[in-house]
């Protein structure tokens, strides 16, 4: 199986809970199983990440007269993972 499809951006840092990479957005399980996943499984993860990124990039309207709802995701502070 080729390893061409990957969301890795080489910025590996975990959120405070230690469950999600703040660089690529994958869970630790997804990262650990990536090489064993089928292309369809990888594609589903990539689609989920793309959807999450699209939601995160919805910009807030700064006009005080706007009554449109603003979608904001909580920031996920990065925690560097220690390497052996």
C-alpha positions in Angstrom: 0.0 0.0 0.0 1.3 3.4 -0.9 1.7 6.1 1.7 0.7 9.0 -0.5 -2.4 10.3 1.2 -1.5 11.9 4.6 -2.7 15.0 6.4 0.7 15.3 8.3 2.1 18.8 8.2 5.2 17.9 10.2 4.0 20.1 13.2 3.5 17.3 15.7 2.0 18.7 19.0 -0.8 17.3 21.1 -3.7 19.1 22.6 -3.9 19.5 26.4 -5.8 16.3 26.7 -3.1 14.5 24.7 -5.6 13.0 22.3 -5.4 15.0 19.1 -2.5 16.4 17.1 -2.9 20.1 16.7 -0.8 20.0 13.5 -2.9 17.6 11.4 -6.0 17.2 13.6 -5.8 13.4 13.7 -6.5 11.4 16.9 -3.7 9.3 18.4 -5.5 6.2 17.2 -5.6 7.5 13.6 -2.0 8.4 13.7 -1.0 5.1 15.1 -3.1 3.1 12.7 -2.4 5.3 9.6 0.0 2.8 7.9 -2.5 -0.1 8.4 -5.5 1.8 7.2 -7.0 1.2 3.7 -7.1 4.1 1.2 -10.8 4.3 1.9 -10.3 4.6 5.6 -7.6 7.3 5.1 -9.9 9.1 2.7 -12.7 9.2 5.3 -10.3 10.7 7.8 -9.1 13.3 5.3 -12.7 14.2 4.5 -13.4 14.6 8.3 -10.4 16.8 8.6 -11.3 18.9 5.6 -14.8 19.4 7.0 -13.4 20.4 10.4 -11.0 22.8 8.7 -13.8 24.4 6.7 -15.8 25.0 9.8 -12.8 26.4 11.6 -12.1 28.9 8.8 -15.6 30.5 8.9 -14.7 34.0 9.7 -16.6 36.1 12.1 -18.4 39.2 10.8 -16.9 42.1 12.7 -19.7 44.4 11.9 -21.6 45.3 15.1 -24.9 45.5 13.2 -24.6 41.9 12.0 -27.1 39.5 13.5 -25.7 36.5 11.7 -24.6 33.7 14.0 -20.9 33.4 14.4 -19.3 30.0 14.5 -16.2 29.9 16.6 -14.2 26.8 17.6 -12.4 26.8 20.9 -8.7 27.2 20.5 -6.7 24.0 21.3 -3.5 24.9 23.0 -0.6 22.9 21.7 1.5 20.7 24.0 4.8 19.5 22.6 5.3 15.8 22.8 8.5 14.7 24.4 10.6 12.4 22.3 12.6 9.5 23.6 
